Structures are given as C-alpha cells and as structure tokens.
C-alpha cells in the first residue's frame, strides 16, 4: 500500500489532466498512488486516462458530486497514511510531494500541511501560501497576488496560518478519521475552510511546506457566477457551523458588517451575473440556517482547545 494517495477530482477536465498527471510522474517522492475521481465527465476524460495514463487509478462516478463529494469518495476508496488533494488545473514541481510529506514528518502535531500555490502564467506570483480566517468571518488566501519573496516561509514572522487550501494540500488520515470528511452539503467552495475549522477546534496544528510549489491555472476548473453563488452561501454556512459562541459574542458586529459589505458590493454591481449569484447565495445561506445550526452541535462537540487559543489563529 502506498504511503500517500493523491486524489484529483475531475469534471470535464480532459484538457487539463495531461499537465497535472505528467508533473506527478516526475515527482522525486515515489511512494504514492494517483487517483482521479471523475464526476461523470461528458468529455473524453476517461478515454484519455485509459489510453495515456494507465497507471493512474480512476474512480468513475455515476453523477457529478462536486468537489466535496468526489474527494470524499476518493478518501473512502483509499487507505494510505497521508491523503493529498490536488486540483486538475495544476502543475506541481518535481519536489512538491517530497517537501509536503517532509513538512508533516517534521511536525508530528500537524494534521494538515499547506502547499505554496503560485499562478501558472506568472510563476513568481502567489495565489495561496495557506489560508487565513478573519475575526469577521471571511476566509481567504494568504499572499494572494503577491510576488513570492519568502515572506510566508518563517511561521514565526508571517501572519497567522489558519488552514490549507484544498486545491493542493495534505491531510493525515488520522485527522480525517477523527473529525470527519468534507461536508457534502457545501458542494463547492469553502469545504476546505469548514474542515480547517473542525481541525482547529479539535486541536490539530497546520504547517506550511514553503518549498512545496504548485502552479495553478486559476479558475480553469470552475469560477464565475457558479462559484460566486457558493461563496455567498457557504461563508454563512461555515460561520453558523463552526464559529465558537464566545467569539460570536465578541465579534458579532464585525461579522454582520462583513456580510453587509458583501451584500452592498453585490447590489452595487447588480448588472453582473456573479454579483447577482452571490446575493442569491447569501439568501440561500440564510434560508438554510436551521440545517447548519443543527450540524453545529456535532462540530462544536469536537472542541478541545480554548476559545482564546482559537482567537489567536484569526486574522484581524
């Protein structure tokens, strides 16, 4: 059994898969399996994989289960010690996996390790050096659009690292066995933020592997109005499920101000499809609050660290 399973969710990504999979074939760390979880693609993804990448395991799904559902089926279909997620619209440097695994080996308290994502077409510019989560309930990528000058490499000097970006990251299977897999109700976007919260509530650390580099074809596999809807909805879902009561009481004004700012910006750009989709997402998030609050009981039961320790992980 391989020590690492690299799980690649795919939906109509035949044009993207060759770059991604050829980069994996060049990895210096070899104790891994590549698993493409195909969300019932209508293009020639499956034929391409069978013809050109026979060593890649394919889990062929009967429907589109979106990111969360596909990844969960990939995790359940493997048994490795470490689970690595990788978007199909990426190209990993040859030492990426070696550096990612080494970061976990060097930090036994860490349940997850973040990759340094750079833009595919501007290879010195960051898309993510791990993720942050603000006190006002808005998540984001550290370093987005910045030139990578090593400003996030020293954890002692960098802004707080809250969690990993699910586009390229590693989890210990023991972590996932403890806190559960991705919430499939979220479907697309912020599933990784939700899992980051559960890991942090349960007391797991997160580490950045600064020399684990992946180049990302930003939004090549999903974006626009579709993504905006789920951002609007899932920001609210993550808050409702995960944000501790004591921090709600302390920062509720900032939280509501941030949501109103999103609403106001969408109204200002009402003619744009993405803006309208984000508004619809916010309304859907509010309508689904009873369901999210019901899930909150299980999430809050995971908490093993103090509210003060969690507060230290939040960005201003």
Order of alpha helices (4+ residues) and beta strands (2+ residues): beta-alpha-beta-alpha-beta-alpha-beta-beta-alpha-beta-beta-beta-beta-beta-alpha-alpha-beta-alpha-alpha-alpha-alpha-alpha
